[in-house]
Amino acid sequence: MPSSKRSQNLNPKIQDRVESALQQMQQIPGFEHVKFVILYGSAEEQRMTAESDIDLCI
């Protein structure tokens, strides 16, 4: 799944966590049919902390 321009502007630590989550989801049968994934919440706003989760709309 290609990155959008907006996600390419993420802090590198946040980008790594988001990419790791996406890689894990890609292992789920049927994920190849997903049309888009939207990042929102503290990760998208670049204010994640160590305790933050990653909010994705699939």
N, C-alpha and C positions, 0 to 999 in steps of 0.2 A: 504494500500500500504506500504510494508516494506521500511525502511530507508536503504540507502546504507552506506557502511563504511565511505565514504567521508562525507556524511551529518551528521554522528554521531560525526564528529570532529568540527562541527560548534560551534561558540560562543553560549552559552545558550540563550541569548536574540534573536539572529538571528534565532536559531533553533525554538524558540517559535513562532516567527512571520511566519516562513515558515510553521510550522505545523498548525497554525491557518488558513493560506491561503488554505492549502490542505484540512482541515476539511470543510471549506466553499465550496470548489469546489466539494467535495464528495456529497454535497446535490443536485447538478445539475443532472437532469435525463440523463442517459447514461454514467455518469462518470465511472461506473463499467466496462466499455469496454476499458478504457484507459490502455495502456500497460506500459507506463513509463512517468515520468515527470522529466525534466532536469532543475536543478537550475543553473543559470548563472548570470553574472553581479556582482554588488557590494556585494550582499549577499553571493554568492559563494566565492568571493575573500575576504570575511570578512572585508569589509570596508564600511558597511552600515552606514548611518547617519539617524537621525530622519525623514528627508525628503525623504529618499530613498524608491523606490518601490521594489517589489520582481519580478524578471525576471524569468519566467518559460516557458519552451518549453513543450507543451503537445502533 
